[in-house]
Amino acid sequence: MPPSSLSPGQAEAAAPAAASRFALAVDAMGGDGAPEVVLDGLELAAERHMGARFLLFGDEARIGPELARRRRAAAVCTLRHAPEVISGEMKPTLALRMRQSSMRMAIDAVASGEAAGVVSAGNTGALMALAKIVVKTLPEIDRPALAAIGPSARGDVVLLDLGANVQCDARNLVEFAVMGDAFARAVLGLTAPTIGLLNVGTEELKGDERLRQAAETLRESHIGPNFRGFVEGNDITAGTVDVIVTDGFTGNIALKTGEGALKLMRDLLRQVFTSSMPARLGYLLARPALDRLREWMDPRRYNGAILLGLNGVVVKSHGSTDAFGFAHAMDVAMDMVNHGFQERIREGLARLSSAAASPRPSIEPPRLASAGAGR
C-alpha cells in the first residue's frame, strides 16, 4: 500500500517503524498557493532527492486527490490529516493554541524525532514561535537566528540574523558566527568559509562595545583563521566574505533594502527597454544576456530562510513562491539534514566553550638584572 493511501489511524500506528525514514515534515497548507504549490514542489523534490521520504500534514480530503495526481510525490509522502490551518494574518499567540494545525503537527514531528526537519511556507511569526517553544533551542545556544542565502559578485553569501533577534549582545553574535560557519559548510559546501561582522566601518575601533568584544572572541576562537573582522554594507553584494553576521534589526533592514534594490533594477530595465522602438530592438539584441542575468538573480533560487540553533532543521519558504521556489527550500533543508548541520553546530560550540574554559598562559614580567650582574 503506498504511503499516501494510509488512513490517519494507520499512519499513526506505522509511525514508530517509519520514524527513521522521514527526512522532512512538510506543512501542506502553508503559503498563498497551498496545497497545490506545495505538492508541485514536492514533485520536483522527490525527483532530486531519491530515497528520501517526507511526512505531509494537511486536509486529507483536499490533499489526497491532488497528491494522487502527482506520482513521484505520492510515492515518497505519508499523508496525515490536520484539520486546522494557521492563516497568514493569525497572531502567534493564537497559533500556539492550535494543536491540530498542519504547521503545529509538522513541527511536533520534528520535536518527537520522527522527522529531521520541517519546511513551511506559512505564517512566519507563527512558525518562529512554534519552533522556539516546541522544538526548542540547542542547550548551548542562547537565541536562534534567522539566516538566508543571497547573491554576490563572487557567489552565494550567508546573512544572519535577519529579524529573529532585534537586540543582540556579543555572545549572540559569536554564536551566530559559529552557526553561520556550520551552515555555509553544510549547504554551500565550503570547506573554510570566511566570516565578517557587519559594522559601520572596517577599522578595529569602529562600532560599539558588543561588536568589538565579539570580534575579539572570534579572533581567538577555532574559526579565527577565517574571521576577516568588520565588513560594511557594500561588502554583502561584493562577496568580500562568505558569511556576514549582524543583529536582527540591522540584518532585516539590509535584506529588505537589497530586495527593494533588485525590484527597482528590474522595473527600470523594463521601462528602458519599452520606452521606444530602438530600445525594443536593443532588448532583442541583449535578450540572451538579460536572460542569464534574470536566471542569476531569480529570487526563487534563494528561497528558504532557516531558523538556526534549534534541535532540528526548520526552513521557512516564502509564502508567495511557486513550485520551483518551494522545491529550493526543500533542497536547503535536505542539505542541512544530509550534511550533518546539527552535529557541525554542536562541534563548533563545543570547541568555542573549550577555548573559553581554557586558562590563558600567564606571561611573566621580565626580570630585572641584579646590581652586580655583568660585572
N, C-alpha and C positions, 0 to 999 in steps of 0.2 A: 504494500500500500504506500503510495507516495506521501511524503511528509505533509503536503498541503491539504490532503484529504482527511487528516486526523480530526476528530471532534475535539472540542476543548478538554473534555474529560480524558480522552485517550492520550492527548498530548501531555496533560499533566502527569499521567501515570508513566509515560515514557520519558519524562524529563530527566530523572536521575541517570538513566542509562545513556542519554544523549548529551549529558552536560558537557562533556569534553569536546563535542563536535561543533558547538556553536561558536563561531569566531566573533559574530556581532549580533546584537539585538537591534532591531530596526523599528522605529516609530512610523508606521504606515500612514498615520492620519495627520502628520505634521507638515505644514507648508501650504502655499497657495494652491498648488495643483494636486494635492493629495486626494486619493491614494494613487492615481494614475501615474503621476510623475515619479513617485517613489518606486512603483513596480517597474516602470520602464528603466529607471536607474538600476534596479536590482537585476534586470535582464542583462544589462551591459556588464555589471559587476560579476555576475555568475560566469560570464564568458572569460573575464580577465583573471578570476581567482578560482582556478579549477580545484575542486576538492573541498573548498570552504563551504560551511553550512551556516545559514542565517535564521534567526528566530524573529518572526514577524508578528507585530501586535497591531490590532485594529478591528474594525467592524467586520466580523466574519461574513455576514450576509452580503455586504458590499464588496469586500475584497476577494472572497472565494472565487466568484465567476471571473473577475478580472485577472486574478493570478493564474487560473487555469488556462487563459489565453496566452500566457507568456511561458512557453515551455521550459526554457532554461531556468528562469526564476523559480517556477513551480517545483523543479527537481531538487533545488537546494534549500528551499524555505520550509520551515514549520510554522504554520499559522495558528496563533492563539487569539481568541476573542477578547477584545477590550471594548466594553460598552460605552465608555466615556471618552470625550475628546477635549483637550485643552485648547481653547481658541487663542488666536494671536493677540487679542486685546486683554485676555484674562490676567489679573494680578497674580504674582507668585504666591501670595498668601492663600488665595483661593485654590490655586493649582495644587498646593501641598495637601489639601484635604481631599483631592480626587484620587483615591487609591486604585480605581479601576480604569483610569485613563490609559490610552496607548503609550503615552510618554512615561508615566509612572511605572507601568508594568515592564516596559523595556529597561528602565533604569534599575528596577528591582532585580531583573535577571542578571545584571552586572554585579550588584551588591551581593547576591547569593552565590556568585561564582559560576552560574550557569552559562554566562556569555562573557567574553573577554572585554567587550566594549559595546558602545551604543552609538547610533547615528540617528539624528532627528533634525528635521527642517522646521520644527515647531517653534513655539514661543521661547525666545532667547532667555528672558528673565526667569521663566518657569524652569527651563532646562538647567540653568546655572544653580538655581535654588535647590531643586530636587537632587542634582548631582552632589552638591556640597553636603546636604543633610542625609541622603540615603547612601550614596557610595562612600562619602567621607574622604578627607584628605589623608595622604600618607602620614605616618607618625612623625616623620622628620620635617614635614612641610608646615609652615605657619599659615600660608594662604595659597590657594591655587591661582593660576594665571591663565588668561585667555591669549592664545597665540594663533598666528596665521602666517601663511607664506605669501610673498608678493614678488613682483618682477623687479629686476635691477639691471644695470648695464652689464653686469658680469654674471648674471644668472639669478637664481632664486635667493631670496633673503627671508629670514625668520624675524618676526617682530612680536615682542611681548613686553608688558601686558597691554591688552587692547581695551580694557574697561572693567575688568573684574574687580580691581582694587584702585580706587581713586587716590587714596593716600597710602604711601609705602615708606618703610624705613630701610636702612642699609641692609638689614638681614633679608628682607623680602627681595631686594634687588639681587643679592648674591644667590638666593635660591632660584630666582627667575633665570639667572645666567646658567646655573647648573642644569635646569630643566630645558632651557633653550639649546644648550650643548647636546644633551641627550636626544632631543627632538631632531636636530639637524643631522645627527649621526644616523638615526633610525629612518627618517623619512627622506632626507635629501641624499643620504648615502655618503656623507662627508666623513673622512677619517680624522680630520683635525680642524673642525670649524672655528673660524676666528670670531671673536666676540667684542662688542663695544657697548659702552654705556652712553645713552643719548643725553647730551648736555648742550649748554649754550655756547660752548667753545671747546677746543681740543686741549687747551693748556691745563696743566695739573691743578692750578689754583682756581679754575672756573667752577661754577655751580655751588650748591650748598653742601653742608657738612655730611649729609647722608650719602651723597654721590661720591665725595672724596673718601669717606670711610669704606663704602662698598668697593671702590676701585682698589684701595689698599688691600682689602681682604682678598679680592680676586687675584691680584698680582702675586700674593703669597700662597694661593691655592694650587690644586693639581691642574687647573686649567689656565694657570698663569702664563705659560709659554704661548698660548693662543689668545690671550687677552690684549687687545690693542688700545686700551684706555678709553678716553672720551671721543665720541663722534658727534657730528652735528646733523641737522635735519636733511641737508642735501646729500649726506652720505648714505641715506636709506636707498635712494634710487641709483646712486653711483656704485653701489655694491662694494663699498670700502671694506665691510666685514660681512660675515655670513649670518650673524645673529646680533640683533640690536635690542638692548634691554632698557626698559623705562617703566615708569609708573603708569597705571591705567588711565589717568586723566590725560597725560601727555600723549600716550600711545593711541588712545581713541581719537584725539584731535588730529594726530598725524595720519591715521588711517583714513578718516573722513575727508581730510584735505587732499590726500592722494587720490581717493575715489572721485572727488569733485574735479580735480585737475584732469583726470583721464576723460571724464564725461565732457568737460569743456573742450578738450582737444578734439574729441570725436565730433562734437557739434560744429566747431569751427571748420574742420576739414569738410564736413558735409556742406556748410554754407559756401566755402571757397569753390568747391567743385561743382556746385549747382548755380553759381552766380551768373554765368554767361555760357554761350556756346563754345568759345575757345576753352573755357575751363572744363566743360564736359568732355571735350576732345582730349584735354590734358589728363583727365581722370582715366579715360580708356587706355592711354599710354602708361599711366602709373599704376593701373589696377593690380598687376601681379605683385608689385612691391607693397601696395596697400593691403592686399590680401594677406601677405606674410606678416605685416605689422598687426593686422586685426587678429590673426591667429596667435601671435606672441602676446598680445595684450588682452586676450579673451578672459574676462573675469571668471568664467566657468572653470578655467584651468587652475584657479587659485581658490576655488570654493572649498569650504571646510575649515571653520575655526575650531581650535582644540582647547579644551579646558585641561590644563596640565596640573599635575600634583595630586591627583586623586587615586583611589585604589581601583583603578580601571580606566579604560580608554573612553573618553567622552568627546564626540565630534558634533559640532553644530553646523549643519548645512544652511545656506541662505534660503529663506522661505520662498523666494520668487524664482529660484533656479529651475532649469529644465532637467531632463533625464541625464544629459551629459554631465551637467554640474553636480547632480546628486551622486552619480557614479564616481566622480572625482573625490567627493567627500568620503565615499566608501573606500576608495583607494588609499586615502590618507590614513583612515582608521586601520585598514588591513596592514599597511606598512608598519604602523606602531605596534600592532599585535605580533606580526611575524618577525620583527627585528628586535623584540625584547625591550621595548621602550621603558616599561616599568622597572625592569631589572637595571637598565642603564642609569635611571634616576637614582635608584637606591644605592647603586655603587658609587655614583658621584657624590651623593650626600654623605655616605659613609666616609669617603676619603676627605671630604671637607671637615666633617666632625673630628676625624682622627688628627688632621693637621691642626685644628683649633685646640685640641686637648693636649697636644704635644708641647712640652715646655721649650721655650726658645733657649738656645745655648747662651750662657752668660759670657759677656766679654769683659775680661779682667782689664782694669786700667793699667797703663804702662808703669813699670816700677821705676822709681827714682834712683839714680845712681848714688851710692854712699859717698861720703865726703872724701874717702881715701881711694875711691875706685880710679883705676887707670894710672895711678902714680907708681 
